[in-house]
Amino acid sequence: MNALALAPRMVAARAGAPSGPFCSRGCHVLVGAKFDPHTGRRLGAAAQSRSGIAVNIALWLALGAALAAFAGLGLLPHTGLYRPETVLSDSMKPYFRAGDLAIVTPEPARDVRVGQVISIHIPTGDHHVQTHRVVQVVRGGEHPVVRTKGDANDARDPWTARLDGPTAWQVRLVVPKLGWAIVWLRDPFLRLLTVFLAPALFALLALWRIWAEPDGDDTVEEVPDARPQVAPLA
């Protein structure tokens, strides 16, 4: 019997290169990459690519949402174009409820009319801001005097209010339940926690993304043709 037929075939390969019949001739190998010993294919390349894309999308969406919320609720209101207000009672149901976010915009006080929902400082007590519907314009002009009422209340508010400023703030948009998030963020401890927690979270996600990606210095090396070697017969 031919000794060559009985001898096991040995294939020379460099460290990190796949072994077996798939590299019995010259082939190219990614140094540092992992391969299936049976198929010679690189392991996890597609899965790593898909997970990397998903992480990128999630990071960009989270960052975009955070920036939009910061700009919309923290920066742009200082321009005077609009103002966000958190609803604290159900006196205006069903138009809006406690926990909703009302967006109010300025308009000339002389243009205030019956049916509008405006925000005013009540003329009694602690002069807190109240957002109710105008039910009567007692006196018009540059500084009108109005009476207001909550849609869910049976009676009018027990006062008349004079609009002393040049503008009145009218409700233009209501975002359900978003106001509770504003109240939550106004808490000093939670605000401090958010300032430090958000950057730390993004940093951890970025580090996880770096660790999860394959090495960027994978290089292609050519494995020379392997020659069959004859094992001595015992």
C-alpha positions as CSV (number, residue, x, y, z in Angstrom):
1,M,0.0,0.0,0.0
2,N,1.2,3.5,-0.8
3,A,2.7,5.1,2.3
4,L,1.6,8.5,1.0
5,A,-2.0,7.3,1.0
6,L,-1.8,6.3,4.7
7,A,0.1,9.3,6.0
8,P,-2.0,12.1,7.4
9,R,-1.9,15.3,5.4
10,M,-0.4,18.2,7.4
11,V,-1.1,21.8,6.4
12,A,1.2,24.5,7.4
13,A,-0.5,27.7,8.6
14,R,0.4,30.8,10.4
15,A,-0.9,31.6,13.9
16,G,-4.5,32.9,13.6
17,A,-5.1,31.4,10.2
18,P,-7.8,28.8,9.6
19,S,-6.6,25.2,9.2
20,G,-8.1,22.4,7.2
21,P,-8.8,21.8,3.6
22,F,-10.0,25.3,3.1
23,C,-6.5,26.6,3.3
24,S,-4.6,23.9,1.5
25,R,-3.9,26.4,-1.2
26,G,-2.8,30.0,-0.9
27,C,-5.5,32.1,0.9
28,H,-5.9,35.4,2.6
29,V,-6.4,35.6,6.4
30,L,-7.5,38.5,8.7
31,V,-5.0,38.5,11.5
32,G,-6.8,38.7,14.9
33,A,-10.1,37.6,13.5
34,K,-11.9,34.5,14.6
35,F,-12.8,31.7,12.2
36,D,-15.0,28.6,12.2
37,P,-12.6,25.6,12.1
38,H,-15.1,23.7,10.0
39,T,-16.1,26.3,7.4
40,G,-13.2,28.7,7.5
41,R,-15.6,31.6,7.6
42,R,-15.1,34.5,9.9
43,L,-17.3,34.3,13.0
44,G,-19.8,37.1,14.0
45,A,-19.0,39.6,11.3
46,A,-22.6,40.1,10.2
47,A,-24.0,40.1,13.7
48,Q,-21.4,42.6,14.9
49,S,-22.2,44.8,11.9
50,R,-26.0,44.7,12.7
51,S,-25.5,45.4,16.4
52,G,-23.1,48.3,15.6
53,I,-25.7,49.9,13.4
54,A,-28.5,49.4,16.0
55,V,-26.3,51.0,18.7
56,N,-25.5,53.9,16.4
57,I,-29.1,54.5,15.6
58,A,-30.1,54.3,19.3
59,L,-27.4,56.7,20.3
60,W,-28.3,59.2,17.7
61,L,-32.0,59.0,18.5
62,A,-31.4,59.5,22.2
63,L,-29.0,62.3,21.6
64,G,-31.4,64.0,19.2
65,A,-34.3,63.7,21.6
66,A,-32.3,65.1,24.4
67,L,-31.1,68.0,22.4
68,A,-34.6,68.7,21.1
69,A,-36.1,68.6,24.6
70,F,-33.3,70.9,25.9
71,A,-33.8,73.4,23.1
72,G,-37.6,73.3,23.1
73,L,-38.1,73.5,26.8
74,G,-35.0,75.3,28.1
75,L,-33.6,77.6,25.4
76,L,-36.3,78.7,22.9
77,P,-38.8,79.9,25.5
78,H,-36.3,82.7,26.4
79,T,-36.8,84.2,23.0
80,G,-40.4,85.2,24.0
81,L,-41.9,83.3,21.0
82,Y,-43.7,80.9,23.3
83,R,-43.8,79.6,26.9
84,P,-44.4,76.1,28.2
85,E,-46.7,75.8,31.3
86,T,-47.5,72.7,33.4
87,V,-51.2,72.2,34.1
88,L,-51.7,71.5,37.9
89,S,-55.4,71.1,38.1
90,D,-58.4,69.6,36.2
91,S,-60.4,72.9,36.1
92,M,-60.2,73.0,32.3
93,K,-61.3,69.5,31.5
94,P,-61.7,68.2,28.9
95,Y,-59.6,70.8,27.0
96,F,-56.6,69.9,29.2
97,R,-55.9,68.1,32.5
98,A,-53.5,68.0,35.3
99,G,-50.1,66.9,34.1
100,D,-50.5,68.2,30.6
101,L,-48.1,70.7,29.0
102,A,-49.7,73.9,27.6
103,I,-47.8,76.0,25.1
104,V,-48.8,79.6,25.2
105,T,-47.9,82.4,22.8
106,P,-48.1,86.2,23.2
107,E,-50.6,88.4,21.5
108,P,-51.5,92.1,22.0
109,A,-53.6,92.5,25.2
110,R,-56.1,94.8,23.3
111,D,-57.0,91.8,21.0
112,V,-58.2,89.6,23.9
113,R,-61.7,88.4,23.2
114,V,-64.4,86.0,24.7
115,G,-63.6,82.3,24.2
116,Q,-59.8,82.6,24.3
117,V,-57.9,80.6,26.9
118,I,-55.3,82.8,28.5
119,S,-52.8,82.6,31.3
120,I,-53.0,85.4,33.9
121,H,-51.7,86.2,37.4
122,I,-54.8,86.1,39.6
123,P,-55.4,89.4,41.3
124,T,-55.7,87.9,44.8
125,G,-53.8,85.7,47.2
126,D,-50.4,84.5,46.0
127,H,-51.0,85.9,42.5
128,H,-50.2,82.5,41.0
129,V,-50.6,81.9,37.2
130,Q,-53.9,80.5,36.2
131,T,-55.0,79.4,32.7
132,H,-58.8,79.8,32.2
133,R,-61.2,80.8,29.4
134,V,-62.3,84.4,28.9
135,V,-66.1,84.6,29.4
136,Q,-66.5,88.3,29.5
137,V,-64.5,91.4,28.5
138,V,-65.7,94.0,31.1
139,R,-63.7,96.8,29.5
140,G,-61.6,96.9,26.4
141,G,-58.6,98.9,25.3
142,E,-54.8,98.7,25.8
143,H,-55.3,97.1,29.3
144,P,-58.6,95.2,29.2
145,V,-60.5,93.9,32.2
146,V,-61.7,90.4,31.8
147,R,-63.6,87.7,33.7
148,T,-62.5,84.1,33.4
149,K,-63.9,80.6,34.1
150,G,-62.6,77.0,34.1
151,D,-64.4,74.8,31.6
152,A,-65.0,72.2,34.3
153,N,-66.1,74.7,37.0
154,D,-69.8,75.6,37.6
155,A,-69.2,79.2,38.4
156,R,-66.9,82.0,37.1
157,D,-63.7,82.9,38.9
158,P,-64.5,85.2,41.9
159,W,-62.6,88.2,40.5
160,T,-62.1,90.4,37.5
161,A,-58.5,90.7,36.1
162,R,-56.9,93.7,34.5
163,L,-54.2,92.8,31.9
164,D,-51.5,95.4,32.8
165,G,-48.8,94.2,30.3
166,P,-48.8,94.9,26.6
167,T,-49.3,91.2,25.8
168,A,-51.6,88.4,26.8
169,W,-50.5,84.7,26.7
170,Q,-53.0,82.5,24.9
171,V,-53.0,78.7,24.8
172,R,-52.1,77.4,21.3
173,L,-51.1,73.7,21.9
174,V,-51.6,71.1,24.6
175,V,-49.2,68.1,25.0
176,P,-50.8,65.4,27.2
177,K,-48.9,64.3,30.3
178,L,-45.6,65.9,29.3
179,G,-46.0,68.5,32.1
180,W,-45.2,65.8,34.7
181,A,-41.8,65.4,33.2
182,I,-41.2,69.1,33.6
183,V,-42.3,69.0,37.2
184,W,-40.0,66.0,37.8
185,L,-37.0,67.8,36.2
186,R,-37.6,70.9,38.4
187,D,-36.7,69.0,41.5
188,P,-33.2,70.2,42.5
189,F,-31.9,66.7,43.3
190,L,-33.3,65.1,40.2
191,R,-32.0,68.0,38.0
192,L,-28.5,67.5,39.4
193,L,-28.8,63.7,38.9
194,T,-29.8,64.3,35.3
195,V,-27.0,66.6,34.6
196,F,-24.4,64.0,35.7
197,L,-26.3,60.8,34.8
198,A,-27.0,61.7,31.2
199,P,-23.4,62.3,30.2
200,A,-22.2,59.3,32.1
201,L,-24.8,57.1,30.3
202,F,-23.7,58.4,26.9
203,A,-20.1,57.7,27.9
204,L,-20.8,54.1,28.9
205,L,-22.7,53.5,25.7
206,A,-19.8,54.9,23.7
207,L,-17.4,52.7,25.5
208,W,-19.6,49.6,25.0
209,R,-19.8,50.4,21.3
210,I,-16.0,50.6,21.1
211,W,-15.5,47.3,23.0
212,A,-18.2,45.5,20.9
213,E,-16.7,46.4,17.6
214,P,-14.0,44.2,16.0
215,D,-10.5,45.4,16.1
216,G,-9.9,48.1,13.5
217,D,-6.3,47.0,12.8
218,D,-7.2,43.6,11.3
219,T,-4.9,43.2,8.4
220,V,-4.9,40.8,5.5
221,E,-2.0,38.4,5.2
222,E,-1.5,35.8,2.6
223,V,-0.8,32.3,3.7
224,P,1.6,30.6,1.3
225,D,0.8,27.4,-0.4
226,A,1.0,24.5,2.0
227,R,2.9,21.5,0.9
228,P,1.9,18.0,2.0
229,Q,4.3,16.4,4.5
230,V,4.9,12.6,4.8
231,A,4.6,11.2,8.3
232,P,7.0,8.3,8.9
233,L,5.4,4.9,9.3
234,A,5.9,3.2,12.6
